[in-house]
Amino acid sequence: MPTENFIEQLNQTLTISMYSVNDTTTALVGVSVYVSPIVLDFFLTFNLLICGNIIGILGISGNIINIIVFCKQGYEDSVNITLTALAVSDIGALVTVLMVNVMVNPWFTKASLPIVAIDFASLLGFYPHNYFIRVCGLITAFASCERCLCVLVPLKVKQIVTKRFSVTVNVLIFIIMLLDLFPIYYVVYLDWMFVPGLNKTIIAASVRENPYNIFGISYFVTDLFLPYFTFFVIIFNNITIGLKLNSRSKWIQSVSQKPSNKEKFVSNKEKKVVLMLTVVSVIFIVCLIPQSAILTAVSQVSGLMHGGNYFDVSLLCYSISYLMEAVCSSVNILVYYKMSSKYRKVLQSICITH
């Protein structure tokens, strides 16, 4: 869909006259109902109880544990720096998805509050959540690049990926991705509005004049190009690693009938780290595909946008994709514990100490 049409639809749909603060379906959808309100309420409530309260809280706790374990391990290995940054971004993604789940839940939207719940959910939860998800993707891509370099140039990687370099790249990812939020909060903001149909003043989203170029470019870069680019980098690096390790194993076997214990140890250790990061990468891609698919669909069908004719369909899809994103940001602790003996020993020592 052309950029101008997309922005025009955004400008048209962020009008307050379509909302009712006491009816969930009207408050969230606003135009037409293509999903049964009972079905929609069920999924939104399920997300609050399962995704929000259980998976989200467990995931936040697990990532805090990850940060503590990596601190105990030390940061001489650049991988620990990257995984710590990933844990921080996962915490941000889980906290913001908790906020979204609460604000779009029927219990919240049916409360007599002077706000448009979906506007608050979008500006305070949805967009910040997307920011942290993008950061997670770039950090995961950077981790795959680190491992790829370790396999391709093992003798030079220590000079290339230093501790300072890893810290710098991860910090820059957090900072540069903040630019993703600037156009959104410049174009859309919360303000008091009087609604004649309700005869009251409530807080809702407002849109600045002529936001076409800013919002259109931002949407294309961050919601369409960046996710698929991240997938490509992760997949490309993992395929390269797999092919290189396979060829190296064949080479070692061809030049030496009986590899030394040191060669076996280095090879096995390297393979374990690569396998662990590969599992993390696969989980990320699988869990983030639904969100990317929804954003792609929204870019092609204006009715799926906030306030559009099919927004209830989008909301239902988002409730499922958010559940998968919460799982993605929560399961890393299980992967580390299962696949890293060093991580397991440090965590066990911490548990014994306390």
C-alpha positions as CSV (number, residue, x, y, z in Angstrom):
1,M,0.0,0.0,0.0
2,P,1.4,3.4,-0.8
3,T,2.9,5.4,2.1
4,E,0.4,8.3,1.8
5,N,-2.6,6.1,2.0
6,F,-1.2,4.4,5.0
7,I,-0.7,7.7,6.9
8,E,-4.0,9.1,5.8
9,Q,-5.7,6.0,7.3
10,L,-3.7,6.5,10.5
11,N,-4.8,10.2,10.6
12,Q,-8.4,9.3,10.0
13,T,-8.6,6.4,12.5
14,L,-7.1,8.2,15.5
15,T,-10.3,10.2,16.0
16,I,-12.1,9.9,19.3
17,S,-15.7,10.0,18.2
18,M,-15.7,6.2,17.4
19,Y,-14.9,5.1,21.0
20,S,-17.0,4.2,24.0
21,V,-15.3,3.8,27.4
22,N,-17.8,1.3,28.7
23,D,-17.9,-1.2,25.8
24,T,-14.9,-3.4,25.1
25,T,-15.6,-4.2,21.5
26,T,-16.4,-0.6,20.6
27,A,-13.5,0.8,22.6
28,L,-11.0,-1.5,21.0
29,V,-12.3,-1.9,17.5
30,G,-14.5,1.2,16.9
31,V,-15.8,0.5,13.4
32,S,-16.9,-3.0,12.6
33,V,-16.9,-6.4,14.4
34,Y,-15.5,-9.3,12.4
35,V,-14.5,-11.3,15.5
36,S,-17.0,-12.3,18.1
37,P,-16.7,-10.1,21.2
38,I,-16.7,-13.2,23.4
39,V,-13.8,-14.8,21.5
40,L,-11.9,-11.5,21.6
41,D,-12.5,-11.0,25.3
42,F,-11.4,-14.6,25.9
43,F,-8.1,-14.2,24.1
44,L,-7.3,-10.9,25.8
45,T,-8.2,-12.3,29.2
46,F,-6.1,-15.4,28.5
47,N,-3.2,-13.2,27.6
48,L,-3.4,-11.3,30.8
49,L,-3.6,-14.4,33.0
50,I,-1.2,-16.7,31.2
51,C,1.1,-14.4,29.1
52,G,1.1,-11.5,31.5
53,N,1.0,-12.9,35.0
54,I,2.7,-16.3,34.6
55,I,5.0,-16.3,31.6
56,G,5.9,-12.6,31.9
57,I,6.7,-12.6,35.6
58,L,8.7,-15.9,35.3
59,G,10.5,-14.5,32.3
60,I,11.5,-11.3,34.0
61,S,12.7,-13.3,37.0
62,G,14.6,-15.6,34.7
63,N,16.4,-12.8,32.9
64,I,17.3,-11.2,36.2
65,I,18.9,-14.5,37.1
66,N,20.7,-14.6,33.8
67,I,22.2,-11.2,34.4
68,I,23.4,-12.3,37.9
69,V,25.0,-15.5,36.5
70,F,26.8,-13.6,33.7
71,C,28.1,-11.1,36.2
72,K,29.4,-14.0,38.4
73,Q,31.0,-15.6,35.3
74,G,32.7,-12.3,34.4
75,Y,33.0,-10.5,31.1
76,E,36.3,-11.6,29.8
77,D,34.3,-13.5,27.2
78,S,32.5,-11.1,24.9
79,V,29.6,-13.6,24.6
80,N,28.6,-12.9,28.2
81,I,28.4,-9.2,27.4
82,T,26.1,-9.8,24.5
83,L,23.9,-12.3,26.4
84,T,23.6,-9.8,29.3
85,A,22.5,-7.1,26.9
86,L,20.0,-9.6,25.5
87,A,18.6,-10.3,29.0
88,V,18.2,-6.6,29.6
89,S,16.2,-6.1,26.3
90,D,14.1,-9.2,27.1
91,I,13.2,-7.7,30.5
92,G,12.1,-4.5,28.7
93,A,10.1,-6.5,26.2
94,L,8.3,-8.5,28.9
95,V,7.5,-5.4,31.1
96,T,6.0,-3.6,28.2
97,V,4.0,-6.6,27.0
98,L,2.6,-6.8,30.6
99,M,1.5,-3.2,30.2
100,V,-0.2,-3.8,26.9
101,N,-2.0,-6.9,28.2
102,V,-3.4,-5.0,31.2
103,M,-4.6,-2.0,29.1
104,V,-6.4,-4.0,26.4
105,N,-8.0,-6.5,28.8
106,P,-11.8,-6.3,29.1
107,W,-11.5,-5.6,32.9
108,F,-9.5,-2.5,32.2
109,T,-11.4,-1.2,29.1
110,K,-14.8,-1.6,30.8
111,A,-13.7,0.5,33.8
112,S,-15.1,4.0,33.8
113,L,-11.8,5.7,33.1
114,P,-11.5,9.0,31.2
115,I,-9.1,7.5,28.6
116,V,-9.1,5.5,25.4
117,A,-7.5,2.3,26.5
118,I,-6.1,1.3,23.1
119,D,-4.4,4.7,22.7
120,F,-2.7,4.3,26.1
121,A,-1.7,0.7,25.3
122,S,-0.2,1.8,21.9
123,L,1.8,4.7,23.2
124,L,2.9,3.4,26.6
125,G,3.2,-0.3,25.8
126,F,3.0,-1.3,22.1
127,Y,5.6,1.0,20.6
128,P,8.1,0.6,23.5
129,H,7.6,-3.2,23.3
130,N,8.4,-3.1,19.6
131,Y,11.5,-1.1,20.4
132,F,12.8,-3.8,22.8
133,I,11.9,-6.6,20.4
134,R,13.9,-4.9,17.7
135,V,16.8,-4.5,20.1
136,C,16.5,-8.2,21.0
137,G,16.7,-9.1,17.3
138,L,19.8,-7.0,16.6
139,I,21.6,-8.3,19.6
140,T,20.8,-11.9,18.6
141,A,22.1,-11.0,15.1
142,F,25.3,-9.6,16.6
143,A,25.7,-12.7,18.7
144,S,25.5,-14.8,15.6
145,C,28.0,-12.6,13.9
146,E,30.4,-13.1,16.8
147,R,30.2,-16.8,16.6
148,C,30.5,-16.7,12.8
149,L,33.8,-14.8,13.2
150,C,35.0,-17.3,15.8
151,V,34.5,-20.1,13.4
152,L,35.8,-18.3,10.2
153,V,38.8,-16.6,11.7
154,P,39.5,-18.3,15.1
155,L,43.0,-17.0,15.4
156,K,42.1,-13.3,14.8
157,V,38.7,-13.1,16.5
158,K,40.2,-12.0,19.8
159,Q,41.7,-9.0,18.1
160,I,38.5,-8.2,16.2
161,V,35.8,-8.8,18.9
162,T,37.3,-7.3,22.0
163,K,35.5,-6.7,25.3
164,R,35.3,-2.9,24.5
165,F,34.0,-3.6,21.0
166,S,31.2,-5.9,22.3
167,V,30.2,-3.3,24.9
168,T,30.2,-0.5,22.3
169,V,28.1,-2.4,19.8
170,N,25.5,-3.5,22.3
171,V,25.2,0.0,23.8
172,L,24.9,1.5,20.3
173,I,22.1,-0.9,19.4
174,F,20.1,0.4,22.4
175,I,20.8,4.0,21.6
176,I,20.4,3.9,17.8
177,M,17.1,2.0,18.1
178,L,15.7,4.9,20.2
179,L,15.6,6.8,16.9
180,D,12.7,4.3,16.1
181,L,10.6,5.9,18.8
182,F,11.2,9.5,18.0
183,P,9.1,9.7,14.8
184,I,6.2,7.9,16.5
185,Y,6.1,10.1,19.6
186,Y,6.6,13.2,17.4
187,V,3.6,12.3,15.2
188,V,1.2,10.8,17.8
189,Y,0.7,12.1,21.3
190,L,-1.8,11.9,24.2
191,D,-4.1,14.9,24.8
192,W,-7.4,15.8,26.4
193,M,-10.3,15.8,24.0
194,F,-14.0,16.6,24.4
195,V,-16.3,13.9,22.9
196,P,-19.8,15.3,22.1
197,G,-21.3,11.8,21.9
198,L,-20.1,11.0,25.5
199,N,-20.5,14.6,26.7
200,K,-17.2,14.3,28.5
201,T,-13.5,15.1,28.1
202,I,-11.1,12.1,27.9
203,I,-7.5,11.4,27.1
204,A,-6.9,10.0,23.6
205,A,-4.3,10.0,20.9
206,S,-3.8,13.0,18.7
207,V,-1.9,13.3,15.4
208,R,0.2,16.3,14.3
209,E,-0.4,17.8,10.9
210,N,1.3,16.4,7.8
211,P,3.1,13.4,9.4
212,Y,3.2,11.5,6.1
213,N,6.9,11.4,5.3
214,I,8.2,10.9,8.9
215,F,5.8,8.1,9.9
216,G,5.9,6.4,6.5
217,I,9.6,6.1,6.4
218,S,9.8,5.1,10.0
219,Y,7.2,2.3,9.5
220,F,9.0,1.0,6.5
221,V,12.4,0.9,8.1
222,T,11.6,-0.4,11.6
223,D,8.5,-2.6,11.0
224,L,9.1,-4.0,7.6
225,F,12.8,-3.8,6.6
226,L,14.5,-4.3,10.0
227,P,12.7,-7.5,11.1
228,Y,13.4,-9.3,7.9
229,F,16.9,-8.1,7.7
230,T,17.5,-9.4,11.2
231,F,16.1,-12.8,10.2
232,F,18.3,-12.9,7.1
233,V,21.5,-12.0,9.1
234,I,20.8,-14.7,11.7
235,I,19.9,-17.4,9.2
236,F,22.9,-16.6,7.0
237,N,25.4,-16.6,9.9
238,N,24.0,-19.9,11.3
239,I,24.2,-21.6,7.9
240,T,27.8,-20.3,7.4
241,I,28.7,-21.6,10.9
242,G,27.2,-25.0,10.2
243,L,29.0,-25.4,6.9
244,K,32.3,-24.2,8.3
245,L,32.2,-26.5,11.3
246,N,31.3,-29.5,9.1
247,S,34.2,-28.8,6.7
248,R,36.6,-28.3,9.6
249,S,35.6,-31.6,11.2
250,K,36.2,-33.4,7.9
251,W,39.6,-31.7,7.5
252,I,40.7,-32.7,11.0
253,Q,39.7,-36.3,10.4
254,S,41.5,-36.3,7.0
255,V,44.8,-35.0,8.4
256,S,44.8,-36.9,11.7
257,Q,43.3,-40.3,12.3
258,K,43.3,-39.7,16.0
259,P,42.8,-36.0,17.0
260,S,44.5,-34.9,20.2
261,N,42.4,-34.3,23.4
262,K,43.1,-30.6,23.2
263,E,41.7,-30.5,19.7
264,K,38.6,-32.5,20.8
265,F,38.1,-30.2,23.8
266,V,38.3,-27.0,21.8
267,S,36.1,-28.4,19.1
268,N,33.4,-29.7,21.5
269,K,33.4,-26.4,23.5
270,E,33.1,-24.4,20.3
271,K,30.3,-26.5,19.1
272,K,28.4,-26.3,22.3
273,V,28.5,-22.5,22.3
274,V,27.5,-22.4,18.7
275,L,24.6,-24.8,19.3
276,M,23.3,-22.9,22.3
277,L,23.3,-19.6,20.3
278,T,21.7,-21.4,17.3
279,V,18.9,-22.6,19.5
280,V,18.4,-19.1,20.9
281,S,18.3,-17.8,17.3
282,V,15.8,-20.4,16.1
283,I,13.5,-19.6,19.0
284,F,13.7,-15.9,18.2
285,I,12.9,-16.4,14.6
286,V,10.0,-18.9,15.2
287,C,8.4,-16.7,17.9
288,L,8.8,-13.4,16.0
289,I,7.5,-14.6,12.6
290,P,3.8,-14.0,13.6
291,Q,4.5,-10.4,14.6
292,S,6.4,-9.7,11.3
293,A,3.5,-11.3,9.4
294,I,1.0,-9.1,11.1
295,L,3.0,-5.9,10.5
296,T,3.4,-6.9,6.8
297,A,-0.4,-7.5,6.6
298,V,-1.1,-4.1,8.2
299,S,1.1,-2.4,5.6
300,Q,-1.0,-3.9,2.8
301,V,-4.5,-3.8,4.3
302,S,-5.3,-0.4,5.9
303,G,-8.4,-1.9,7.6
304,L,-6.1,-3.9,9.9
305,M,-4.8,-0.7,11.4
306,H,-5.8,0.9,14.7
307,G,-9.4,1.9,14.3
308,G,-9.8,0.2,10.9
309,N,-12.6,-2.1,9.9
310,Y,-10.7,-5.2,10.7
311,F,-8.8,-4.0,13.7
312,D,-10.5,-6.7,15.9
313,V,-8.8,-9.3,13.7
314,S,-5.4,-7.6,14.2
315,L,-6.0,-7.4,18.0
316,L,-6.8,-11.2,18.0
317,C,-3.6,-11.9,16.1
318,Y,-1.6,-9.6,18.3
319,S,-2.8,-11.4,21.4
320,I,-1.3,-14.6,20.0
321,S,1.9,-13.0,18.7
322,Y,2.5,-11.3,22.1
323,L,2.1,-14.7,23.8
324,M,4.9,-16.1,21.5
325,E,7.1,-13.0,22.0
326,A,6.7,-13.4,25.8
327,V,7.8,-17.1,25.5
328,C,10.8,-16.0,23.3
329,S,11.9,-13.5,26.0
330,S,11.4,-16.0,28.8
331,V,12.9,-19.4,27.7
332,N,16.6,-18.4,27.3
333,I,17.3,-19.3,30.9
334,L,16.2,-22.9,30.2
335,V,18.4,-23.0,27.1
336,Y,21.5,-21.7,29.0
337,Y,20.9,-24.1,31.9
338,K,20.5,-27.1,29.6
339,M,23.3,-26.4,27.1
340,S,26.0,-24.6,29.1
341,S,27.8,-26.5,31.9
342,K,29.5,-23.3,33.0
343,Y,26.2,-21.5,33.4
344,R,24.7,-24.5,35.2
345,K,27.6,-24.7,37.7
346,V,27.5,-20.9,38.5
347,L,23.7,-21.0,38.9
348,Q,23.9,-24.0,41.2
349,S,26.6,-22.4,43.3
350,I,24.4,-19.3,43.7
351,C,21.4,-21.4,44.8
352,I,23.5,-23.4,47.3
353,T,25.0,-20.2,48.7
354,H,21.6,-18.7,49.3
